[in-house]
Amino acid sequence: MIGAPAAALAAWALAVAVIGTEPTVRMGGGTQPVGPVPVVVTGLLAGLAGWTLLAVLERFTSRPGRIWTIVALVVLALSLSGPLGGAVGPTATLVLVLLHLIVGAVLVLGLPRR
């Protein structure tokens, strides 16, 4: 579970180094940069939610890994609406979509095999 926020933070740091600024999102009437803390916290929360769902599925279903993977992929697809609709500029959109995909990939590939 810790791999998702770690991978996202590494990707965020690389992206910030390459583009020279933090990605920015629209918040209310203004904009806000996406720094390392929100990247890590979001990755941790996604991992915790996924782990909790998997634990519940393991207790009550016969195919928890398959069900969890399908749910996780649907949630990942829906989560992309955030950066696609709220990022400021194409570079921020690309960086934030990649962060979502990285967290999703680490969780989808890592959690059901624990």
KOLBA-155577 format. One record per residue: y, z, x of N, C-alpha, C, O in turn; residue in one letter; residue number from 0. Coordinates in pm, whole numbers, m for minus. Example, Ala and Ser with C-alpha at 12.3 -4.5 7.8 and 13.67 -1.06 7.14 Angstrom:
REM residues 2
r n.py: m569 n.pz: 780 n.px: 1319 ca.py: m450 ca.pz: 780 ca.px: 1230 c.py: m330 c.pz: 780 c.px: 1320 o.py: m332 o.pz: 846 o.px: 1424 resn: a resi: 0
r n.py: m225 n.pz: 708 n.px: 1285 ca.py: m106 ca.pz: 714 ca.px: 1367 c.py: 3 c.pz: 787 c.px: 1290 o.py: 114 o.pz: 804 o.px: 1341 resn: s resi: 1
//
This chain:
REM residues 114
r n.py: m119 n.pz: 0 n.px: 83 ca.py: 0 ca.pz: 0 ca.px: 0 c.py: 125 c.pz: 0 c.px: 87 o.py: 227 o.pz: m57 o.px: 47 resn: m resi: 0
r n.py: 121 n.pz: 60 n.px: 203 ca.py: 238 ca.pz: 67 ca.px: 289 c.py: 265 c.pz: m68 c.px: 357 o.py: 374 o.pz: m93 o.px: 408 resn: i resi: 1
r n.py: 163 n.pz: m155 n.px: 356 ca.py: 179 ca.pz: m285 ca.px: 418 c.py: 281 c.pz: m374 c.px: 347 o.py: 349 o.pz: m454 o.px: 411 resn: g resi: 2
r n.py: 290 n.pz: m362 n.px: 215 ca.py: 383 ca.pz: m447 ca.px: 140 c.py: 528 c.pz: m419 c.px: 177 o.py: 600 o.pz: m514 o.px: 209 resn: a resi: 3
r n.py: 576 n.pz: m294 n.px: 173 ca.py: 715 ca.pz: m272 ca.px: 212 c.py: 740 c.pz: m299 c.px: 360 o.py: 848 o.pz: m343 o.px: 397 resn: p resi: 4
r n.py: 640 n.pz: m273 n.px: 444 ca.py: 656 ca.pz: m300 ca.px: 587 c.py: 672 c.pz: m450 c.px: 612 o.py: 758 o.pz: m492 o.px: 690 resn: a resi: 5
r n.py: 589 n.pz: m530 n.px: 547 ca.py: 598 ca.pz: m676 ca.px: 563 c.py: 730 c.pz: m728 c.px: 507 o.py: 792 o.pz: m815 o.px: 568 resn: a resi: 6
r n.py: 773 n.pz: m675 n.px: 393 ca.py: 900 ca.pz: m717 ca.px: 334 c.py: 1017 c.pz: m680 c.px: 424 o.py: 1109 o.pz: m759 o.px: 442 resn: a resi: 7
r n.py: 1013 n.pz: m560 n.px: 481 ca.py: 1122 ca.pz: m517 ca.px: 570 c.py: 1128 c.pz: m605 c.px: 695 o.py: 1236 o.pz: m641 o.px: 740 resn: l resi: 8
r n.py: 1012 n.pz: m638 n.px: 750 ca.py: 1009 ca.pz: m725 ca.px: 868 c.py: 1066 c.pz: m863 c.px: 834 o.py: 1144 o.pz: m919 o.px: 911 resn: a resi: 9
r n.py: 1028 n.pz: m917 n.px: 719 ca.py: 1079 ca.pz: m1047 ca.px: 677 c.py: 1229 c.pz: m1041 c.px: 650 o.py: 1303 o.pz: m1133 o.px: 685 resn: a resi: 10
r n.py: 1273 n.pz: m932 n.px: 587 ca.py: 1416 ca.pz: m915 ca.px: 561 c.py: 1494 c.pz: m911 c.px: 692 o.py: 1597 o.pz: m977 o.px: 706 resn: w resi: 11
r n.py: 1445 n.pz: m833 n.px: 789 ca.py: 1513 ca.pz: m822 ca.px: 918 c.py: 1520 c.pz: m957 c.px: 988 o.py: 1623 o.pz: m992 o.px: 1046 resn: a resi: 12
r n.py: 1414 n.pz: m1032 n.px: 983 ca.py: 1414 ca.pz: m1166 ca.px: 1044 c.py: 1512 c.pz: m1257 c.px: 972 o.py: 1588 o.pz: m1330 o.px: 1037 resn: l resi: 13
r n.py: 1512 n.pz: m1254 n.px: 840 ca.py: 1604 ca.pz: m1339 ca.px: 763 c.py: 1749 c.pz: m1303 c.px: 792 o.py: 1833 o.pz: m1391 o.px: 808 resn: a resi: 14
r n.py: 1779 n.pz: m1173 n.px: 798 ca.py: 1916 ca.pz: m1130 ca.px: 826 c.py: 1957 c.pz: m1173 c.px: 966 o.py: 2071 o.pz: m1215 o.px: 987 resn: v resi: 15
r n.py: 1865 n.pz: m1164 n.px: 1061 ca.py: 1896 ca.pz: m1208 ca.px: 1197 c.py: 1923 c.pz: m1358 c.px: 1203 o.py: 2011 o.pz: m1403 o.px: 1275 resn: a resi: 16
r n.py: 1847 n.pz: m1434 n.px: 1126 ca.py: 1862 ca.pz: m1580 ca.px: 1127 c.py: 1989 c.pz: m1624 c.px: 1054 o.py: 2064 o.pz: m1706 o.px: 1105 resn: v resi: 17
r n.py: 2013 n.pz: m1567 n.px: 933 ca.py: 2130 ca.pz: m1611 ca.px: 857 c.py: 2257 c.pz: m1533 c.px: 891 o.py: 2367 o.pz: m1577 o.px: 858 resn: i resi: 18
r n.py: 2241 n.pz: m1420 n.px: 957 ca.py: 2357 ca.pz: m1345 ca.px: 1002 c.py: 2423 c.pz: m1256 c.px: 898 o.py: 2528 o.pz: m1198 o.px: 925 resn: g resi: 19
r n.py: 2364 n.pz: m1244 n.px: 782 ca.py: 2417 ca.pz: m1157 ca.px: 678 c.py: 2307 c.pz: m1119 c.px: 581 o.py: 2205 o.pz: m1187 o.px: 571 resn: t resi: 20
r n.py: 2328 n.pz: m1009 n.px: 509 ca.py: 2230 ca.pz: m966 ca.px: 410 c.py: 2238 c.pz: m1057 c.px: 287 o.py: 2347 o.pz: m1101 o.px: 250 resn: e resi: 21
r n.py: 2124 n.pz: m1085 n.px: 223 ca.py: 2129 ca.pz: m1160 ca.px: 97 c.py: 2205 c.pz: m1079 c.px: m8 o.py: 2205 o.pz: m956 o.px: m5 resn: p resi: 22
r n.py: 2270 n.pz: m1147 n.px: m97 ca.py: 2354 ca.pz: m1083 ca.px: m198 c.py: 2308 c.pz: m1121 c.px: m338 o.py: 2264 o.pz: m1233 o.px: m362 resn: t resi: 23
r n.py: 2319 n.pz: m1024 n.px: m430 ca.py: 2283 ca.pz: m1047 ca.px: m570 c.py: 2399 c.pz: m1011 c.px: m661 o.py: 2486 o.pz: m931 o.px: m625 resn: v resi: 24
r n.py: 2399 n.pz: m1071 n.px: m779 ca.py: 2499 ca.pz: m1035 ca.px: m881 c.py: 2455 c.pz: m906 c.px: m950 o.py: 2341 o.pz: m893 o.px: m993 resn: r resi: 25
r n.py: 2546 n.pz: m812 n.px: m959 ca.py: 2520 ca.pz: m684 ca.px: m1025 c.py: 2637 c.pz: m655 c.px: m1118 o.py: 2748 o.pz: m630 o.px: m1071 resn: m resi: 26
r n.py: 2613 n.pz: m658 n.px: m1247 ca.py: 2722 ca.pz: m634 ca.px: m1341 c.py: 2828 c.pz: m741 c.px: m1325 o.py: 2801 o.pz: m860 o.px: m1342 resn: g resi: 27
r n.py: 2949 n.pz: m698 n.px: m1293 ca.py: 3059 ca.pz: m793 ca.px: m1277 c.py: 3084 c.pz: m833 c.px: m1133 o.py: 3171 o.pz: m916 o.px: m1107 resn: g resi: 28
r n.py: 3011 n.pz: m774 n.px: m1039 ca.py: 3034 ca.pz: m803 ca.px: m898 c.py: 2908 c.pz: m846 c.px: m827 o.py: 2810 o.pz: m889 o.px: m889 resn: g resi: 29
r n.py: 2912 n.pz: m832 n.px: m695 ca.py: 2796 ca.pz: m866 ca.px: m613 c.py: 2763 c.pz: m747 c.px: m524 o.py: 2846 o.pz: m660 o.px: m498 resn: t resi: 30
r n.py: 2638 n.pz: m745 n.px: m478 ca.py: 2592 ca.pz: m636 ca.px: m393 c.py: 2495 c.pz: m691 c.px: m291 o.py: 2404 o.pz: m767 o.px: m326 resn: q resi: 31
r n.py: 2513 n.pz: m653 n.px: m164 ca.py: 2415 ca.pz: m697 ca.px: m63 c.py: 2282 c.pz: m624 c.px: m82 o.py: 2278 o.pz: m509 o.px: m124 resn: p resi: 32
r n.py: 2174 n.pz: m693 n.px: m49 ca.py: 2040 ca.pz: m633 ca.px: m55 c.py: 2006 c.pz: m588 c.px: 86 o.py: 1976 o.pz: m669 o.px: 173 resn: v resi: 33
r n.py: 2012 n.pz: m456 n.px: 107 ca.py: 1987 ca.pz: m398 ca.px: 239 c.py: 1843 c.pz: m355 c.px: 256 o.py: 1759 o.pz: m380 o.px: 170 resn: g resi: 34
r n.py: 1815 n.pz: m289 n.px: 367 ca.py: 1677 ca.pz: m249 ca.px: 397 c.py: 1621 c.pz: m143 c.px: 302 o.py: 1502 o.pz: m145 o.px: 272 resn: p resi: 35
r n.py: 1704 n.pz: m52 n.px: 255 ca.py: 1654 ca.pz: 54 ca.px: 167 c.py: 1601 c.pz: m4 c.px: 35 o.py: 1489 o.pz: 30 o.px: m4 resn: v resi: 36
r n.py: 1676 n.pz: m89 n.px: m35 ca.py: 1621 ca.pz: m146 ca.px: m158 c.py: 1495 c.pz: m229 c.px: m133 o.py: 1404 o.pz: m232 o.px: m217 resn: p resi: 37
r n.py: 1488 n.pz: m296 n.px: m20 ca.py: 1369 ca.pz: m376 ca.px: 13 c.py: 1247 c.pz: m285 c.px: 24 o.py: 1142 o.pz: m315 o.px: m32 resn: v resi: 38
r n.py: 1260 n.pz: m175 n.px: 97 ca.py: 1147 ca.pz: m83 ca.px: 117 c.py: 1113 c.pz: m11 c.px: m13 o.py: 995 o.pz: 0 o.px: m49 resn: v resi: 39
r n.py: 1213 n.pz: 39 n.px: m83 ca.py: 1189 ca.pz: 113 ca.px: m208 c.py: 1121 c.pz: 23 c.px: m311 o.py: 1027 o.pz: 66 o.px: m378 resn: v resi: 40
r n.py: 1168 n.pz: m99 n.px: m324 ca.py: 1108 ca.pz: m192 ca.px: m420 c.py: 964 c.pz: m223 c.px: m383 o.py: 877 o.pz: m228 o.px: m470 resn: t resi: 41
r n.py: 938 n.pz: m245 n.px: m255 ca.py: 800 ca.pz: m269 ca.px: m210 c.py: 709 c.pz: m150 c.px: m236 o.py: 595 o.pz: m166 o.px: m278 resn: g resi: 42
r n.py: 762 n.pz: m29 n.px: m211 ca.py: 683 ca.pz: 92 ca.px: m239 c.py: 655 c.pz: 110 c.px: m387 o.py: 543 o.pz: 143 o.px: m426 resn: l resi: 43
r n.py: 756 n.pz: 87 n.px: m470 ca.py: 738 ca.pz: 101 ca.px: m615 c.py: 639 c.pz: m2 c.px: m669 o.py: 556 o.pz: 30 o.px: m754 resn: l resi: 44
r n.py: 648 n.pz: m124 n.px: m620 ca.py: 553 ca.pz: m227 ca.px: m663 c.py: 411 c.pz: m189 c.px: m621 o.py: 317 o.pz: m204 o.px: m698 resn: a resi: 45
r n.py: 397 n.pz: m140 n.px: m498 ca.py: 266 ca.pz: m97 ca.px: m451 c.py: 211 c.pz: 20 c.px: m530 o.py: 92 o.pz: 23 o.px: m563 resn: g resi: 46
r n.py: 296 n.pz: 116 n.px: m560 ca.py: 253 ca.pz: 231 ca.px: m639 c.py: 211 c.pz: 190 c.px: m779 o.py: 110 o.pz: 238 o.px: m831 resn: l resi: 47
r n.py: 290 n.pz: 103 n.px: m841 ca.py: 255 ca.pz: 55 ca.px: m976 c.py: 123 c.pz: m22 c.px: m974 o.py: 39 o.pz: m3 o.px: m1062 resn: a resi: 48
r n.py: 106 n.pz: m108 n.px: m874 ca.py: m18 ca.pz: m183 ca.px: m864 c.py: m139 c.pz: m95 c.px: m839 o.py: m245 o.pz: m115 o.px: m898 resn: g resi: 49
r n.py: m123 n.pz: 2 n.px: m752 ca.py: m231 ca.pz: 95 ca.px: m720 c.py: m269 c.pz: 179 c.px: m842 o.py: m387 o.pz: 203 o.px: m868 resn: w resi: 50
r n.py: m168 n.pz: 223 n.px: m917 ca.py: m193 ca.pz: 300 ca.px: m1038 c.py: m269 c.pz: 216 c.px: m1141 o.py: m368 o.pz: 263 o.px: m1199 resn: t resi: 51
r n.py: m224 n.pz: 94 n.px: m1163 ca.py: m292 ca.pz: 7 ca.px: m1258 c.py: m436 c.pz: m19 c.px: m1214 o.py: m527 o.pz: m14 o.px: m1296 resn: l resi: 52
r n.py: m456 n.pz: m44 n.px: m1086 ca.py: m591 ca.pz: m69 ca.px: m1037 c.py: m680 c.pz: 54 c.px: m1058 o.py: m796 o.pz: 39 o.px: m1095 resn: l resi: 53
r n.py: m628 n.pz: 173 n.px: m1034 ca.py: m705 ca.pz: 295 ca.px: m1054 c.py: m746 c.pz: 311 c.px: m1201 o.py: m859 o.pz: 349 o.px: m1231 resn: a resi: 54
r n.py: m655 n.pz: 280 n.px: m1291 ca.py: m686 ca.pz: 289 ca.px: m1435 c.py: m792 c.pz: 185 c.px: m1471 o.py: m888 o.pz: 215 o.px: m1543 resn: v resi: 55
r n.py: m775 n.pz: 63 n.px: m1421 ca.py: m872 ca.pz: m42 ca.px: m1450 c.py: m1010 c.pz: m9 c.px: m1393 o.py: m1112 o.pz: m36 o.px: m1457 resn: l resi: 56
r n.py: m1014 n.pz: 51 n.px: m1274 ca.py: m1143 ca.pz: 88 ca.px: m1215 c.py: m1215 c.pz: 191 c.px: m1300 o.py: m1338 o.pz: 195 o.px: m1303 resn: e resi: 57
r n.py: m1140 n.pz: 273 n.px: m1366 ca.py: m1202 ca.pz: 377 ca.px: m1448 c.py: m1252 c.pz: 324 c.px: m1582 o.py: m1353 o.pz: 372 o.px: m1634 resn: r resi: 58
r n.py: m1182 n.pz: 227 n.px: m1639 ca.py: m1210 ca.pz: 187 ca.px: m1777 c.py: m1263 c.pz: 44 c.px: m1795 o.py: m1295 o.pz: 7 o.px: m1907 resn: f resi: 59
r n.py: m1274 n.pz: m35 n.px: m1689 ca.py: m1322 ca.pz: m172 ca.px: m1707 c.py: m1436 c.pz: m202 c.px: m1609 o.py: m1454 o.pz: m132 o.px: m1509 resn: t resi: 60
r n.py: m1511 n.pz: m306 n.px: m1640 ca.py: m1623 ca.pz: m343 ca.px: m1553 c.py: m1582 c.pz: m438 c.px: m1442 o.py: m1653 o.pz: m450 o.px: m1342 resn: s resi: 61
r n.py: m1468 n.pz: m507 n.px: m1457 ca.py: m1422 ca.pz: m602 ca.px: m1354 c.py: m1277 c.pz: m573 c.px: m1318 o.py: m1189 o.pz: m655 o.px: m1344 resn: r resi: 62
r n.py: m1251 n.pz: m458 n.px: m1259 ca.py: m1112 ca.pz: m419 ca.px: m1234 c.py: m1038 c.pz: m511 c.px: m1137 o.py: m920 o.pz: m539 o.px: m1157 resn: p resi: 63
r n.py: m1106 n.pz: m556 n.px: m1033 ca.py: m1039 ca.pz: m642 ca.px: m935 c.py: m990 c.pz: m772 c.px: m994 o.py: m878 o.pz: m815 o.px: m966 resn: g resi: 64
r n.py: m1072 n.pz: m834 n.px: m1075 ca.py: m1035 ca.pz: m962 ca.px: m1138 c.py: m920 c.pz: m943 c.px: m1236 o.py: m823 o.pz: m1020 o.px: m1234 resn: r resi: 65
r n.py: m930 n.pz: m842 n.px: m1322 ca.py: m824 ca.pz: m817 ca.px: m1419 c.py: m694 c.pz: m783 c.px: m1347 o.py: m588 o.pz: m833 o.px: m1382 resn: i resi: 66
r n.py: m703 n.pz: m697 n.px: m1244 ca.py: m584 ca.pz: m656 ca.px: m1170 c.py: m517 c.pz: m777 c.px: m1105 o.py: m395 o.pz: m790 o.px: m1108 resn: w resi: 67
r n.py: m597 n.pz: m864 n.px: m1045 ca.py: m540 ca.pz: m981 ca.px: m978 c.py: m466 c.pz: m1070 c.px: m1077 o.py: m357 o.pz: m1119 o.px: m1046 resn: t resi: 68
r n.py: m523 n.pz: m1092 n.px: m1194 ca.py: m456 ca.pz: m1175 ca.px: m1295 c.py: m325 c.pz: m1110 c.px: m1339 o.py: m222 o.pz: m1177 o.px: m1346 resn: i resi: 69
r n.py: m329 n.pz: m981 n.px: m1368 ca.py: m206 ca.pz: m911 ca.px: m1409 c.py: m103 c.pz: m915 c.px: m1297 o.py: 15 o.pz: m940 o.px: m1322 resn: v resi: 70
r n.py: m146 n.pz: m891 n.px: m1173 ca.py: m54 ca.pz: m890 ca.px: m1060 c.py: 13 c.pz: m1027 c.px: m1040 o.py: 132 o.pz: m1033 o.px: m1011 resn: a resi: 71
r n.py: m63 n.pz: m1134 n.px: m1056 ca.py: m5 ca.pz: m1267 ca.px: m1040 c.py: 95 c.pz: m1300 c.px: m1152 o.py: 197 o.pz: m1364 o.px: m1128 resn: l resi: 72
r n.py: 66 n.pz: m1255 n.px: m1272 ca.py: 160 ca.pz: m1274 ca.px: m1383 c.py: 289 c.pz: m1195 c.px: m1357 o.py: 399 o.pz: m1247 o.px: m1375 resn: v resi: 73
r n.py: 274 n.pz: m1070 n.px: m1314 ca.py: 392 ca.pz: m988 ca.px: m1284 c.py: 472 c.pz: m1049 c.px: m1168 o.py: 595 o.pz: m1051 o.px: m1173 resn: v resi: 74
r n.py: 404 n.pz: m1098 n.px: m1067 ca.py: 473 ca.pz: m1164 ca.px: m956 c.py: 553 c.pz: m1284 c.px: m1005 o.py: 669 o.pz: m1301 o.px: m968 resn: l resi: 75
r n.py: 491 n.pz: m1367 n.px: m1087 ca.py: 562 ca.pz: m1485 ca.px: m1140 c.py: 685 c.pz: m1443 c.px: m1221 o.py: 792 o.pz: m1502 o.px: m1207 resn: a resi: 76
r n.py: 670 n.pz: m1341 n.px: m1303 ca.py: 784 ca.pz: m1292 ca.px: m1381 c.py: 892 c.pz: m1231 c.px: m1293 o.py: 1010 o.pz: m1243 o.px: m1323 resn: l resi: 77
r n.py: 852 n.pz: m1166 n.px: m1184 ca.py: 949 ca.pz: m1102 ca.px: m1095 c.py: 1040 c.pz: m1203 c.px: m1026 o.py: 1151 o.pz: m1170 o.px: m984 resn: s resi: 78
r n.py: 994 n.pz: m1325 n.px: m1015 ca.py: 1074 ca.pz: m1428 ca.px: m949 c.py: 1199 c.pz: m1464 c.px: m1029 o.py: 1291 o.pz: m1525 o.px: m974 resn: l resi: 79
r n.py: 1203 n.pz: m1428 n.px: m1156 ca.py: 1323 ca.pz: m1455 ca.px: m1235 c.py: 1443 c.pz: m1376 c.px: m1182 o.py: 1557 o.pz: m1419 o.px: m1197 resn: s resi: 80
r n.py: 1418 n.pz: m1262 n.px: m1119 ca.py: 1527 ca.pz: m1183 ca.px: m1061 c.py: 1605 c.pz: m1260 c.px: m956 o.py: 1724 o.pz: m1284 o.px: m973 resn: g resi: 81
r n.py: 1539 n.pz: m1299 n.px: m846 ca.py: 1613 ca.pz: m1372 ca.px: m744 c.py: 1656 c.pz: m1512 c.px: m789 o.py: 1760 o.pz: m1562 o.px: m746 resn: p resi: 82
r n.py: 1578 n.pz: m1575 n.px: m874 ca.py: 1616 ca.pz: m1709 ca.px: m918 c.py: 1740 c.pz: m1707 c.px: m1007 o.py: 1816 o.pz: m1803 o.px: m1011 resn: l resi: 83
r n.py: 1761 n.pz: m1596 n.px: m1079 ca.py: 1876 ca.pz: m1587 ca.px: m1167 c.py: 1989 c.pz: m1502 c.px: m1116 o.py: 2101 o.pz: m1511 o.px: m1167 resn: g resi: 84
r n.py: 1963 n.pz: m1416 n.px: m1017 ca.py: 2065 ca.pz: m1322 ca.px: m976 c.py: 2114 c.pz: m1333 c.px: m834 o.py: 2213 o.pz: m1269 o.px: m798 resn: g resi: 85
r n.py: 2048 n.pz: m1413 n.px: m751 ca.py: 2090 ca.pz: m1425 ca.px: m612 c.py: 2218 c.pz: m1508 c.px: m603 o.py: 2242 o.pz: m1597 o.px: m684 resn: a resi: 86
r n.py: 2298 n.pz: m1476 n.px: m503 ca.py: 2424 ca.pz: m1548 ca.px: m481 c.py: 2401 c.pz: m1653 c.px: m372 o.py: 2397 o.pz: m1620 o.px: m254 resn: v resi: 87
r n.py: 2386 n.pz: m1777 n.px: m414 ca.py: 2370 ca.pz: m1887 ca.px: m320 c.py: 2225 c.pz: m1919 c.px: m291 o.py: 2135 o.pz: m1838 o.px: m314 resn: g resi: 88
r n.py: 2202 n.pz: m2040 n.px: m241 ca.py: 2065 ca.pz: m2085 ca.px: m216 c.py: 1995 c.pz: m2009 c.px: m104 o.py: 1873 o.pz: m1988 o.px: m111 resn: p resi: 89
r n.py: 2068 n.pz: m1967 n.px: m4 ca.py: 2003 ca.pz: m1892 ca.px: 106 c.py: 1954 c.pz: m1757 c.px: 57 o.py: 1841 o.pz: m1718 o.px: 87 resn: t resi: 90
r n.py: 2037 n.pz: m1686 n.px: m17 ca.py: 1995 ca.pz: m1556 ca.px: m73 c.py: 1877 c.pz: m1575 c.px: m167 o.py: 1783 o.pz: m1495 o.px: m167 resn: a resi: 91
r n.py: 1882 n.pz: m1681 n.px: m247 ca.py: 1771 ca.pz: m1709 ca.px: m340 c.py: 1642 c.pz: m1729 c.px: m262 o.py: 1539 o.pz: m1671 o.px: m297 resn: t resi: 92
r n.py: 1646 n.pz: m1809 n.px: m157 ca.py: 1527 ca.pz: m1835 ca.px: m76 c.py: 1474 c.pz: m1706 c.px: m13 o.py: 1354 o.pz: m1679 o.px: m19 resn: l resi: 93
r n.py: 1562 n.pz: m1628 n.px: 47 ca.py: 1520 ca.pz: m1504 ca.px: 113 c.py: 1456 c.pz: m1409 c.px: 12 o.py: 1350 o.pz: m1353 o.px: 38 resn: v resi: 94
r n.py: 1521 n.pz: m1391 n.px: m102 ca.py: 1470 ca.pz: m1295 ca.px: m201 c.py: 1340 c.pz: m1343 c.px: m266 o.py: 1252 o.pz: m1261 o.px: m294 resn: l resi: 95
r n.py: 1327 n.pz: m1471 n.px: m290 ca.py: 1200 ca.pz: m1524 ca.px: m342 c.py: 1090 c.pz: m1501 c.px: m239 o.py: 979 o.pz: m1460 o.px: m275 resn: v resi: 96
r n.py: 1119 n.pz: m1526 n.px: m113 ca.py: 1018 ca.pz: m1504 ca.px: m9 c.py: 979 c.pz: m1356 c.px: m1 o.py: 862 o.pz: m1325 o.px: 19 resn: l resi: 97
r n.py: 1075 n.pz: m1266 n.px: m16 ca.py: 1042 ca.pz: m1123 ca.px: m14 c.py: 949 c.pz: m1087 c.px: m130 o.py: 853 o.pz: m1012 o.px: m112 resn: l resi: 98
r n.py: 977 n.pz: m1141 n.px: m248 ca.py: 890 ca.pz: m1116 ca.px: m363 c.py: 750 c.pz: m1170 c.px: m335 o.py: 650 o.pz: m1103 o.px: m363 resn: h resi: 99
r n.py: 742 n.pz: m1291 n.px: m282 ca.py: 613 ca.pz: m1352 ca.px: m254 c.py: 535 c.pz: m1276 c.px: m147 o.py: 413 o.pz: m1264 o.px: m156 resn: l resi: 100
r n.py: 605 n.pz: m1225 n.px: m47 ca.py: 539 ca.pz: m1148 ca.px: 59 c.py: 480 c.pz: m1019 c.px: 3 o.py: 364 o.pz: m987 o.px: 29 resn: i resi: 101
r n.py: 559 n.pz: m945 n.px: m72 ca.py: 508 ca.pz: m820 ca.px: m132 c.py: 391 c.pz: m852 c.px: m224 o.py: 288 o.pz: m784 o.px: m220 resn: v resi: 102
r n.py: 407 n.pz: m954 n.px: m307 ca.py: 299 ca.pz: m992 ca.px: m398 c.py: 173 c.pz: m1031 c.px: m324 o.py: 63 o.pz: m990 o.px: m363 resn: g resi: 103
r n.py: 186 n.pz: m1110 n.px: m219 ca.py: 69 ca.pz: m1154 ca.px: m143 c.py: m4 c.pz: m1036 c.px: m78 o.py: m126 o.pz: m1027 o.px: m83 resn: a resi: 104
r n.py: 72 n.pz: m945 n.px: m18 ca.py: 9 ca.pz: m830 ca.px: 46 c.py: m65 c.pz: m745 c.px: m57 o.py: m177 o.pz: m700 o.px: m32 resn: v resi: 105
r n.py: m4 n.pz: m724 n.px: m172 ca.py: m67 ca.pz: m641 ca.px: m275 c.py: m187 c.pz: m711 c.px: m339 o.py: m292 o.pz: m649 o.px: m358 resn: l resi: 106
r n.py: m172 n.pz: m838 n.px: m373 ca.py: m280 ca.pz: m910 ca.px: m439 c.py: m401 c.pz: m922 c.px: m345 o.py: m515 o.pz: m908 o.px: m389 resn: v resi: 107
r n.py: m375 n.pz: m948 n.px: m220 ca.py: m487 ca.pz: m965 ca.px: m126 c.py: m543 c.pz: m832 c.px: m77 o.py: m660 o.pz: m823 o.px: m41 resn: l resi: 108
r n.py: m460 n.pz: m728 n.px: m75 ca.py: m502 ca.pz: m602 ca.px: m16 c.py: m553 c.pz: m496 c.px: m109 o.py: m650 o.pz: m427 o.px: m77 resn: g resi: 109
r n.py: m491 n.pz: m480 n.px: m224 ca.py: m528 ca.pz: m367 ca.px: m310 c.py: m668 c.pz: m375 c.px: m370 o.py: m740 o.pz: m276 o.px: m362 resn: l resi: 110
r n.py: m710 n.pz: m485 n.px: m430 ca.py: m842 ca.pz: m483 ca.px: m494 c.py: m959 c.pz: m465 c.px: m397 o.py: m1071 o.pz: m438 o.px: m441 resn: p resi: 111
r n.py: m936 n.pz: m479 n.px: m269 ca.py: m1045 ca.pz: m471 ca.px: m172 c.py: m1053 c.pz: m334 c.px: m105 o.py: m1123 o.pz: m319 o.px: m5 resn: r resi: 112
r n.py: m985 n.pz: m236 n.px: m157 ca.py: m981 ca.pz: m105 ca.px: m91 c.py: m1109 c.pz: m31 c.px: m102 o.py: m1120 o.pz: 81 o.px: m51 resn: r resi: 113
//
